[in-house]
Amino acid sequence: MADRATAVICMNTEIAARVLPHRLRERLAGAVLLGPDARPDGLTESSRLADAEILITGWGCPPLDEAVLRAAPRLRAVVHAAGSVRHLVTPAAWRRGLVVSSAASANAGPVADFTYAAVVMAAKQALATAARSGAGWPGFAEREGADGRTVGIIGASRIGRRVVSRLNASGAGYRILVADPYADSGLAGSLGVEVVPLDELCRRSSIISVHAPELPETWRLLDSARLALVPDGGTVINTSRGSLIDTEALTRECASGRLSAFLDVTSPEPLPPDHPLLSLRNVLVTPHIAGAQGSEVVRLGEFAVTEVERLVRGESPAGQVTEKDMGRLA
């Protein structure tokens, strides 16, 4: 892509100010001709896309459908300063031959950190112990022994692999199982894990963390039958998508006290205010905060600006997403 290409930012105004603060906009202006921001609610009528060769998107940007692409005849690349591009990139965008980049890897770090913290809490049975608060200390031996729990990772995704790396580096002696239809013995060796079928993972894991994409075949991947396989006292962690777990089945298991759960995503999202999961003391529900939040979101902007710099130098983007990838992405 030629130097001094024209770039336009399209995302929620409040988000744009946090993701791309002044210092990052200055970097952008050094690499491209930065046009005025495009309003997400008026893309098809906006003349601001007319000269855009690079579109920098984020939360709030509508799908890049035929109407949007007609308003952007020179568009050649999309740099998404957020995670998933499933809602953003349409078949029309692939027909145009757009180069697409996602900051998903920059978003993966915070999610992996959040998940690792939840695994540590689960290994110490923090939720179950807190629910018994006032009943006395559980005893040193019981708390110490919880650190050796077997952890099952569903999905060797970019986040799943980061969680495995953090667990291995902790020195806590976690035994890690992975269930992923694309995993093989080579991956098992490189990650230091045991690859097993999903049902076996459920039977053997006291802590299960979900990192698979939201696809038709992963809908309610953890259904009532698989949740029933999890050993008594087990914990389910979900920082992926709420639809991967049968909410009502999980509610029954947690309400009985047999399982606990850390849920950053739910189905539906958000849960109704009176949903039982919100009042159970052995369940922690957070409002989709595992990814980049607060000061963390600037990581997404830094990644996106670096991608734009790569593009104008004629290099391939580090976070490139292809049409073939879409069937496996979250």
Secondary structure, DSSP 8 states (H G I E B T S, - for coil): --TT-EEEEES-HHHHHHHS-HHHHHHHHHHSEE-----GGGTTT-GGGTT-SEEEE-TT---B-HHHHHT-TT--EEEESSS--TTTB-HHHHHHT-EEEE-HHHHHHHHHHHHHHHHHHHHTTHHHHHHTTTS----HHHHHHGGG-EEEEE--SHHHHHHHHHHHHTTS--EEEEE-TT--HHHHHHHT-EE--HHHHHHH-SEEEE-----GGGTTSB-HHHHHHS-TT-EEEE-S-GGGB-HHHHHHHHHTTS-EEEESS-SSSS--TT-GGGT-TTEEE--S-SSS-GGGGHHHHHHHHHHHHHHHTT---TTEE-GGGGGT--
